[in-house]
Amino acid sequence: MKAISGKDMCRLLEKRGWVRLRTRGSHFTYSKTGLPNVTVPVHGNQSLKKGMQNGIMKVAGLSEDDL
């Protein structure tokens, strides 16, 4: 799986219709009707860890092809 940064994940979520609810420090929380909220850690251009990226993608309904 291609590793992406938190910034790139945020851009991808926003493109897919997710709305940013709040920012707490370096954690961005997104919401979409009918789905649980998703929190994305944005630490510069650091790649998301594999488990975190998989978890966000699962909740958001994203596949590896979307990356």
PDB file of N, CA, C and O in Angstrom, chain B, residues numbered from 101:
ATOM      1  N   MET B 101       0.840  -1.180   0.000  1.00  0.00           N
ATOM      2  CA  MET B 101       0.000   0.000   0.000  1.00  0.00           C
ATOM      3  C   MET B 101       0.885   1.243   0.000  1.00  0.00           C
ATOM      4  O   MET B 101       1.908   1.298   0.683  1.00  0.00           O
ATOM      5  N   LYS B 102       0.476   2.218  -0.766  1.00  0.00           N
ATOM      6  CA  LYS B 102       1.202   3.476  -0.867  1.00  0.00           C
ATOM      7  C   LYS B 102       0.973   4.301   0.400  1.00  0.00           C
ATOM      8  O   LYS B 102      -0.171   4.557   0.776  1.00  0.00           O
ATOM      9  N   ALA B 103       2.050   4.715   1.053  1.00  0.00           N
ATOM     10  CA  ALA B 103       1.941   5.551   2.252  1.00  0.00           C
ATOM     11  C   ALA B 103       1.733   7.001   1.828  1.00  0.00           C
ATOM     12  O   ALA B 103       2.409   7.492   0.924  1.00  0.00           O
ATOM     13  N   ILE B 104       0.791   7.687   2.488  1.00  0.00           N
ATOM     14  CA  ILE B 104       0.554   9.101   2.197  1.00  0.00           C
ATOM     15  C   ILE B 104       0.630   9.902   3.489  1.00  0.00           C
ATOM     16  O   ILE B 104       0.507   9.354   4.584  1.00  0.00           O
ATOM     17  N   SER B 105       0.831  11.187   3.345  1.00  0.00           N
ATOM     18  CA  SER B 105       0.939  12.049   4.523  1.00  0.00           C
ATOM     19  C   SER B 105      -0.458  12.412   5.033  1.00  0.00           C
ATOM     20  O   SER B 105      -1.460  12.195   4.353  1.00  0.00           O
ATOM     21  N   GLY B 106      -0.499  12.961   6.227  1.00  0.00           N
ATOM     22  CA  GLY B 106      -1.764  13.418   6.793  1.00  0.00           C
ATOM     23  C   GLY B 106      -2.382  14.524   5.957  1.00  0.00           C
ATOM     24  O   GLY B 106      -3.602  14.580   5.800  1.00  0.00           O
ATOM     25  N   LYS B 107      -1.538  15.416   5.415  1.00  0.00           N
ATOM     26  CA  LYS B 107      -2.035  16.499   4.563  1.00  0.00           C
ATOM     27  C   LYS B 107      -2.730  15.942   3.328  1.00  0.00           C
ATOM     28  O   LYS B 107      -3.804  16.406   2.945  1.00  0.00           O
ATOM     29  N   ASP B 108      -2.101  14.933   2.704  1.00  0.00           N
ATOM     30  CA  ASP B 108      -2.694  14.326   1.511  1.00  0.00           C
ATOM     31  C   ASP B 108      -4.002  13.612   1.839  1.00  0.00           C
ATOM     32  O   ASP B 108      -4.947  13.644   1.050  1.00  0.00           O
ATOM     33  N   MET B 109      -4.053  12.967   3.008  1.00  0.00           N
ATOM     34  CA  MET B 109      -5.289  12.289   3.416  1.00  0.00           C
ATOM     35  C   MET B 109      -6.405  13.307   3.613  1.00  0.00           C
ATOM     36  O   MET B 109      -7.548  13.047   3.237  1.00  0.00           O
ATOM     37  N   CYS B 110      -6.094  14.455   4.191  1.00  0.00           N
ATOM     38  CA  CYS B 110      -7.088  15.506   4.383  1.00  0.00           C
ATOM     39  C   CYS B 110      -7.617  15.995   3.043  1.00  0.00           C
ATOM     40  O   CYS B 110      -8.824  16.164   2.872  1.00  0.00           O
ATOM     41  N   ARG B 111      -6.719  16.220   2.099  1.00  0.00           N
ATOM     42  CA  ARG B 111      -7.144  16.653   0.757  1.00  0.00           C
ATOM     43  C   ARG B 111      -8.061  15.625   0.111  1.00  0.00           C
ATOM     44  O   ARG B 111      -9.067  15.981  -0.502  1.00  0.00           O
ATOM     45  N   LEU B 112      -7.714  14.353   0.250  1.00  0.00           N
ATOM     46  CA  LEU B 112      -8.508  13.272  -0.332  1.00  0.00           C
ATOM     47  C   LEU B 112      -9.894  13.209   0.304  1.00  0.00           C
ATOM     48  O   LEU B 112     -10.892  13.054  -0.399  1.00  0.00           O
ATOM     49  N   LEU B 113      -9.959  13.329   1.622  1.00  0.00           N
ATOM     50  CA  LEU B 113     -11.250  13.309   2.305  1.00  0.00           C
ATOM     51  C   LEU B 113     -12.121  14.481   1.870  1.00  0.00           C
ATOM     52  O   LEU B 113     -13.314  14.310   1.619  1.00  0.00           O
ATOM     53  N   GLU B 114     -11.527  15.676   1.778  1.00  0.00           N
ATOM     54  CA  GLU B 114     -12.297  16.852   1.381  1.00  0.00           C
ATOM     55  C   GLU B 114     -12.812  16.720  -0.047  1.00  0.00           C
ATOM     56  O   GLU B 114     -13.909  17.181  -0.364  1.00  0.00           O
ATOM     57  N   LYS B 115     -12.014  16.088  -0.906  1.00  0.00           N
ATOM     58  CA  LYS B 115     -12.453  15.849  -2.288  1.00  0.00           C
ATOM     59  C   LYS B 115     -13.648  14.902  -2.336  1.00  0.00           C
ATOM     60  O   LYS B 115     -14.492  14.990  -3.228  1.00  0.00           O
ATOM     61  N   ARG B 116     -13.704  13.996  -1.364  1.00  0.00           N
ATOM     62  CA  ARG B 116     -14.773  12.988  -1.304  1.00  0.00           C
ATOM     63  C   ARG B 116     -15.995  13.471  -0.516  1.00  0.00           C
ATOM     64  O   ARG B 116     -16.895  12.680  -0.235  1.00  0.00           O
ATOM     65  N   GLY B 117     -16.037  14.752  -0.160  1.00  0.00           N
ATOM     66  CA  GLY B 117     -17.222  15.307   0.474  1.00  0.00           C
ATOM     67  C   GLY B 117     -17.197  15.371   1.990  1.00  0.00           C
ATOM     68  O   GLY B 117     -18.209  15.710   2.605  1.00  0.00           O
ATOM     69  N   TRP B 118     -16.073  15.054   2.606  1.00  0.00           N
ATOM     70  CA  TRP B 118     -15.953  15.156   4.055  1.00  0.00           C
ATOM     71  C   TRP B 118     -15.749  16.614   4.438  1.00  0.00           C
ATOM     72  O   TRP B 118     -15.114  17.371   3.704  1.00  0.00           O
ATOM     73  N   VAL B 119     -16.287  17.004   5.586  1.00  0.00           N
ATOM     74  CA  VAL B 119     -16.213  18.384   6.061  1.00  0.00           C
ATOM     75  C   VAL B 119     -15.408  18.408   7.355  1.00  0.00           C
ATOM     76  O   VAL B 119     -15.631  17.590   8.248  1.00  0.00           O
ATOM     77  N   ARG B 120     -14.464  19.356   7.453  1.00  0.00           N
ATOM     78  CA  ARG B 120     -13.659  19.466   8.672  1.00  0.00           C
ATOM     79  C   ARG B 120     -14.500  20.101   9.765  1.00  0.00           C
ATOM     80  O   ARG B 120     -15.024  21.203   9.604  1.00  0.00           O
ATOM     81  N   LEU B 121     -14.623  19.391  10.883  1.00  0.00           N
ATOM     82  CA  LEU B 121     -15.389  19.880  12.032  1.00  0.00           C
ATOM     83  C   LEU B 121     -14.544  20.783  12.909  1.00  0.00           C
ATOM     84  O   LEU B 121     -14.963  21.877  13.287  1.00  0.00           O
ATOM     85  N   ARG B 122     -13.337  20.306  13.230  1.00  0.00           N
ATOM     86  CA  ARG B 122     -12.489  21.061  14.151  1.00  0.00           C
ATOM     87  C   ARG B 122     -11.035  20.641  13.976  1.00  0.00           C
ATOM     88  O   ARG B 122     -10.722  19.619  13.364  1.00  0.00           O
ATOM     89  N   THR B 123     -10.176  21.457  14.530  1.00  0.00           N
ATOM     90  CA  THR B 123      -8.754  21.165  14.572  1.00  0.00           C
ATOM     91  C   THR B 123      -8.312  21.322  16.015  1.00  0.00           C
ATOM     92  O   THR B 123      -8.568  22.347  16.647  1.00  0.00           O
ATOM     93  N   ARG B 124      -7.661  20.321  16.517  1.00  0.00           N
ATOM     94  CA  ARG B 124      -7.127  20.357  17.877  1.00  0.00           C
ATOM     95  C   ARG B 124      -5.655  20.056  17.804  1.00  0.00           C
ATOM     96  O   ARG B 124      -5.254  18.898  17.687  1.00  0.00           O
ATOM     97  N   GLY B 125      -4.854  21.081  17.871  1.00  0.00           N
ATOM     98  CA  GLY B 125      -3.419  20.891  17.704  1.00  0.00           C
ATOM     99  C   GLY B 125      -3.132  20.466  16.281  1.00  0.00           C
ATOM    100  O   GLY B 125      -3.396  21.214  15.340  1.00  0.00           O
ATOM    101  N   SER B 126      -2.591  19.267  16.118  1.00  0.00           N
ATOM    102  CA  SER B 126      -2.259  18.778  14.789  1.00  0.00           C
ATOM    103  C   SER B 126      -3.221  17.685  14.324  1.00  0.00           C
ATOM    104  O   SER B 126      -2.914  16.957  13.380  1.00  0.00           O
ATOM    105  N   HIS B 127      -4.380  17.561  14.976  1.00  0.00           N
ATOM    106  CA  HIS B 127      -5.354  16.537  14.622  1.00  0.00           C
ATOM    107  C   HIS B 127      -6.599  17.188  14.028  1.00  0.00           C
ATOM    108  O   HIS B 127      -7.250  18.017  14.664  1.00  0.00           O
ATOM    109  N   PHE B 128      -6.913  16.797  12.800  1.00  0.00           N
ATOM    110  CA  PHE B 128      -8.054  17.342  12.082  1.00  0.00           C
ATOM    111  C   PHE B 128      -9.179  16.317  12.135  1.00  0.00           C
ATOM    112  O   PHE B 128      -8.965  15.150  11.807  1.00  0.00           O
ATOM    113  N   THR B 129     -10.372  16.735  12.544  1.00  0.00           N
ATOM    114  CA  THR B 129     -11.519  15.842  12.635  1.00  0.00           C
ATOM    115  C   THR B 129     -12.490  16.166  11.511  1.00  0.00           C
ATOM    116  O   THR B 129     -12.891  17.315  11.323  1.00  0.00           O
ATOM    117  N   TYR B 130     -12.861  15.127  10.768  1.00  0.00           N
ATOM    118  CA  TYR B 130     -13.761  15.267   9.621  1.00  0.00           C
ATOM    119  C   TYR B 130     -15.056  14.515   9.871  1.00  0.00           C
ATOM    120  O   TYR B 130     -15.095  13.534  10.614  1.00  0.00           O
ATOM    121  N   SER B 131     -16.125  15.003   9.225  1.00  0.00           N
ATOM    122  CA  SER B 131     -17.440  14.405   9.386  1.00  0.00           C
ATOM    123  C   SER B 131     -18.115  14.277   8.028  1.00  0.00           C
ATOM    124  O   SER B 131     -17.890  15.078   7.121  1.00  0.00           O
ATOM    125  N   LYS B 132     -18.948  13.246   7.913  1.00  0.00           N
ATOM    126  CA  LYS B 132     -19.775  13.051   6.724  1.00  0.00           C
ATOM    127  C   LYS B 132     -21.053  12.378   7.191  1.00  0.00           C
ATOM    128  O   LYS B 132     -21.010  11.465   8.016  1.00  0.00           O
ATOM    129  N   THR B 133     -22.175  12.815   6.678  1.00  0.00           N
ATOM    130  CA  THR B 133     -23.470  12.310   7.101  1.00  0.00           C
ATOM    131  C   THR B 133     -23.536  10.789   6.963  1.00  0.00           C
ATOM    132  O   THR B 133     -23.183  10.229   5.925  1.00  0.00           O
ATOM    133  N   GLY B 134     -23.993  10.143   8.019  1.00  0.00           N
ATOM    134  CA  GLY B 134     -24.189   8.699   8.006  1.00  0.00           C
ATOM    135  C   GLY B 134     -22.950   7.880   8.321  1.00  0.00           C
ATOM    136  O   GLY B 134     -23.024   6.652   8.372  1.00  0.00           O
ATOM    137  N   LEU B 135     -21.814   8.529   8.534  1.00  0.00           N
ATOM    138  CA  LEU B 135     -20.580   7.815   8.846  1.00  0.00           C
ATOM    139  C   LEU B 135     -19.970   8.379  10.125  1.00  0.00           C
ATOM    140  O   LEU B 135     -20.202   9.539  10.465  1.00  0.00           O
ATOM    141  N   PRO B 136     -19.186   7.558  10.839  1.00  0.00           N
ATOM    142  CA  PRO B 136     -18.528   8.074  12.045  1.00  0.00           C
ATOM    143  C   PRO B 136     -17.469   9.118  11.687  1.00  0.00           C
ATOM    144  O   PRO B 136     -16.955   9.136  10.569  1.00  0.00           O
ATOM    145  N   ASN B 137     -17.154   9.972  12.635  1.00  0.00           N
ATOM    146  CA  ASN B 137     -16.115  10.983  12.421  1.00  0.00           C
ATOM    147  C   ASN B 137     -14.752  10.321  12.248  1.00  0.00           C
ATOM    148  O   ASN B 137     -14.505   9.228  12.757  1.00  0.00           O
ATOM    149  N   VAL B 138     -13.878  11.005  11.524  1.00  0.00           N
ATOM    150  CA  VAL B 138     -12.524  10.514  11.273  1.00  0.00           C
ATOM    151  C   VAL B 138     -11.543  11.582  11.737  1.00  0.00           C
ATOM    152  O   VAL B 138     -11.703  12.755  11.401  1.00  0.00           O
ATOM    153  N   THR B 139     -10.534  11.191  12.501  1.00  0.00           N
ATOM    154  CA  THR B 139      -9.498  12.115  12.948  1.00  0.00           C
ATOM    155  C   THR B 139      -8.196  11.771  12.241  1.00  0.00           C
ATOM    156  O   THR B 139      -7.746  10.625  12.259  1.00  0.00           O
ATOM    157  N   VAL B 140      -7.597  12.786  11.618  1.00  0.00           N
ATOM    158  CA  VAL B 140      -6.363  12.602  10.854  1.00  0.00           C
ATOM    159  C   VAL B 140      -5.245  13.392  11.528  1.00  0.00           C
ATOM    160  O   VAL B 140      -5.357  14.610  11.672  1.00  0.00           O
ATOM    161  N   PRO B 141      -4.161  12.718  11.946  1.00  0.00           N
ATOM    162  CA  PRO B 141      -3.021  13.442  12.497  1.00  0.00           C
ATOM    163  C   PRO B 141      -2.198  14.043  11.357  1.00  0.00           C
ATOM    164  O   PRO B 141      -1.827  13.340  10.418  1.00  0.00           O
ATOM    165  N   VAL B 142      -1.917  15.336  11.442  1.00  0.00           N
ATOM    166  CA  VAL B 142      -1.131  16.013  10.408  1.00  0.00           C
ATOM    167  C   VAL B 142       0.147  16.522  11.065  1.00  0.00           C
ATOM    168  O   VAL B 142       0.138  17.530  11.773  1.00  0.00           O
ATOM    169  N   HIS B 143       1.237  15.818  10.823  1.00  0.00           N
ATOM    170  CA  HIS B 143       2.533  16.175  11.396  1.00  0.00           C
ATOM    171  C   HIS B 143       3.486  16.499  10.250  1.00  0.00           C
ATOM    172  O   HIS B 143       4.309  15.672   9.858  1.00  0.00           O
ATOM    173  N   GLY B 144       3.365  17.703   9.725  1.00  0.00           N
ATOM    174  CA  GLY B 144       4.193  18.107   8.598  1.00  0.00           C
ATOM    175  C   GLY B 144       3.906  17.227   7.401  1.00  0.00           C
ATOM    176  O   GLY B 144       2.748  16.980   7.064  1.00  0.00           O
ATOM    177  N   ASN B 145       4.951  16.758   6.764  1.00  0.00           N
ATOM    178  CA  ASN B 145       4.790  15.870   5.614  1.00  0.00           C
ATOM    179  C   ASN B 145       5.113  14.424   5.961  1.00  0.00           C
ATOM    180  O   ASN B 145       5.430  13.628   5.077  1.00  0.00           O
ATOM    181  N   GLN B 146       5.035  14.079   7.238  1.00  0.00           N
ATOM    182  CA  GLN B 146       5.288  12.703   7.654  1.00  0.00           C
ATOM    183  C   GLN B 146       4.179  11.796   7.146  1.00  0.00           C
ATOM    184  O   GLN B 146       3.004  12.165   7.154  1.00  0.00           O
ATOM    185  N   SER B 147       4.562  10.622   6.711  1.00  0.00           N
ATOM    186  CA  SER B 147       3.576   9.637   6.260  1.00  0.00           C
ATOM    187  C   SER B 147       2.798   9.109   7.452  1.00  0.00           C
ATOM    188  O   SER B 147       3.325   8.997   8.559  1.00  0.00           O
ATOM    189  N   LEU B 148       1.540   8.787   7.208  1.00  0.00           N
ATOM    190  CA  LEU B 148       0.728   8.154   8.236  1.00  0.00           C
ATOM    191  C   LEU B 148       1.240   6.740   8.457  1.00  0.00           C
ATOM    192  O   LEU B 148       1.725   6.098   7.525  1.00  0.00           O
ATOM    193  N   LYS B 149       1.137   6.262   9.665  1.00  0.00           N
ATOM    194  CA  LYS B 149       1.520   4.882   9.932  1.00  0.00           C
ATOM    195  C   LYS B 149       0.500   3.964   9.274  1.00  0.00           C
ATOM    196  O   LYS B 149      -0.655   4.337   9.071  1.00  0.00           O
ATOM    197  N   LYS B 150       0.943   2.774   8.950  1.00  0.00           N
ATOM    198  CA  LYS B 150       0.138   1.828   8.175  1.00  0.00           C
ATOM    199  C   LYS B 150      -1.231   1.545   8.810  1.00  0.00           C
ATOM    200  O   LYS B 150      -2.254   1.574   8.126  1.00  0.00           O
ATOM    201  N   GLY B 151      -1.243   1.273  10.105  1.00  0.00           N
ATOM    202  CA  GLY B 151      -2.497   0.965  10.792  1.00  0.00           C
ATOM    203  C   GLY B 151      -3.442   2.152  10.832  1.00  0.00           C
ATOM    204  O   GLY B 151      -4.651   1.990  10.663  1.00  0.00           O
ATOM    205  N   MET B 152      -2.899   3.354  11.057  1.00  0.00           N
ATOM    206  CA  MET B 152      -3.709   4.568  11.086  1.00  0.00           C
ATOM    207  C   MET B 152      -4.320   4.820   9.717  1.00  0.00           C
ATOM    208  O   MET B 152      -5.506   5.130   9.607  1.00  0.00           O
ATOM    209  N   GLN B 153      -3.504   4.686   8.669  1.00  0.00           N
ATOM    210  CA  GLN B 153      -3.994   4.909   7.308  1.00  0.00           C
ATOM    211  C   GLN B 153      -5.085   3.904   6.946  1.00  0.00           C
ATOM    212  O   GLN B 153      -6.099   4.274   6.355  1.00  0.00           O
ATOM    213  N   ASN B 154      -4.881   2.636   7.296  1.00  0.00           N
ATOM    214  CA  ASN B 154      -5.890   1.610   7.008  1.00  0.00           C
ATOM    215  C   ASN B 154      -7.193   1.898   7.744  1.00  0.00           C
ATOM    216  O   ASN B 154      -8.275   1.728   7.183  1.00  0.00           O
ATOM    217  N   GLY B 155      -7.093   2.334   9.004  1.00  0.00           N
ATOM    218  CA  GLY B 155      -8.284   2.635   9.793  1.00  0.00           C
ATOM    219  C   GLY B 155      -9.085   3.787   9.210  1.00  0.00           C
ATOM    220  O   GLY B 155     -10.311   3.718   9.122  1.00  0.00           O
ATOM    221  N   ILE B 156      -8.393   4.843   8.813  1.00  0.00           N
ATOM    222  CA  ILE B 156      -9.068   6.001   8.228  1.00  0.00           C
ATOM    223  C   ILE B 156      -9.733   5.607   6.916  1.00  0.00           C
ATOM    224  O   ILE B 156     -10.872   5.990   6.649  1.00  0.00           O
ATOM    225  N   MET B 157      -9.017   4.840   6.098  1.00  0.00           N
ATOM    226  CA  MET B 157      -9.561   4.434   4.804  1.00  0.00           C
ATOM    227  C   MET B 157     -10.788   3.533   4.975  1.00  0.00           C
ATOM    228  O   MET B 157     -11.743   3.634   4.205  1.00  0.00           O
ATOM    229  N   LYS B 158     -10.764   2.671   5.963  1.00  0.00           N
ATOM    230  CA  LYS B 158     -11.885   1.762   6.207  1.00  0.00           C
ATOM    231  C   LYS B 158     -13.138   2.541   6.593  1.00  0.00           C
ATOM    232  O   LYS B 158     -14.214   2.289   6.050  1.00  0.00           O
ATOM    233  N   VAL B 159     -13.010   3.480   7.523  1.00  0.00           N
ATOM    234  CA  VAL B 159     -14.146   4.276   7.975  1.00  0.00           C
ATOM    235  C   VAL B 159     -14.654   5.161   6.832  1.00  0.00           C
ATOM    236  O   VAL B 159     -15.862   5.327   6.660  1.00  0.00           O
ATOM    237  N   ALA B 160     -13.730   5.723   6.059  1.00  0.00           N
ATOM    238  CA  ALA B 160     -14.106   6.648   4.989  1.00  0.00           C
ATOM    239  C   ALA B 160     -14.582   5.939   3.734  1.00  0.00           C
ATOM    240  O   ALA B 160     -15.093   6.585   2.818  1.00  0.00           O
ATOM    241  N   GLY B 161     -14.424   4.623   3.675  1.00  0.00           N
ATOM    242  CA  GLY B 161     -14.852   3.877   2.503  1.00  0.00           C
ATOM    243  C   GLY B 161     -13.936   4.074   1.309  1.00  0.00           C
ATOM    244  O   GLY B 161     -14.386   4.040   0.163  1.00  0.00           O
ATOM    245  N   LEU B 162     -12.653   4.281   1.572  1.00  0.00           N
ATOM    246  CA  LEU B 162     -11.688   4.488   0.504  1.00  0.00           C
ATOM    247  C   LEU B 162     -10.954   3.180   0.210  1.00  0.00           C
ATOM    248  O   LEU B 162     -10.763   2.348   1.097  1.00  0.00           O
ATOM    249  N   SER B 163     -10.550   3.013  -1.044  1.00  0.00           N
ATOM    250  CA  SER B 163      -9.763   1.839  -1.417  1.00  0.00           C
ATOM    251  C   SER B 163      -8.360   2.277  -1.797  1.00  0.00           C
ATOM    252  O   SER B 163      -8.068   3.470  -1.875  1.00  0.00           O
ATOM    253  N   GLU B 164      -7.509   1.314  -2.031  1.00  0.00           N
ATOM    254  CA  GLU B 164      -6.131   1.615  -2.406  1.00  0.00           C
ATOM    255  C   GLU B 164      -6.089   2.338  -3.752  1.00  0.00           C
ATOM    256  O   GLU B 164      -5.169   3.117  -4.003  1.00  0.00           O
ATOM    257  N   ASP B 165      -7.064   2.092  -4.615  1.00  0.00           N
ATOM    258  CA  ASP B 165      -7.121   2.747  -5.925  1.00  0.00           C
ATOM    259  C   ASP B 165      -7.401   4.247  -5.783  1.00  0.00           C
ATOM    260  O   ASP B 165      -7.042   5.026  -6.666  1.00  0.00           O
ATOM    261  N   ASP B 166      -8.031   4.656  -4.690  1.00  0.00           N
ATOM    262  CA  ASP B 166      -8.336   6.071  -4.473  1.00  0.00           C
ATOM    263  C   ASP B 166      -7.090   6.886  -4.155  1.00  0.00           C
ATOM    264  O   ASP B 166      -7.090   8.108  -4.307  1.00  0.00           O
ATOM    265  N   LEU B 167      -6.032   6.219  -3.717  1.00  0.00           N
ATOM    266  CA  LEU B 167      -4.805   6.916  -3.369  1.00  0.00           C
ATOM    267  C   LEU B 167      -4.106   7.335  -4.644  1.00  0.00           C
ATOM    268  O   LEU B 167      -3.039   7.945  -4.590  1.00  0.00           O
TER     269      LEU B 167
END
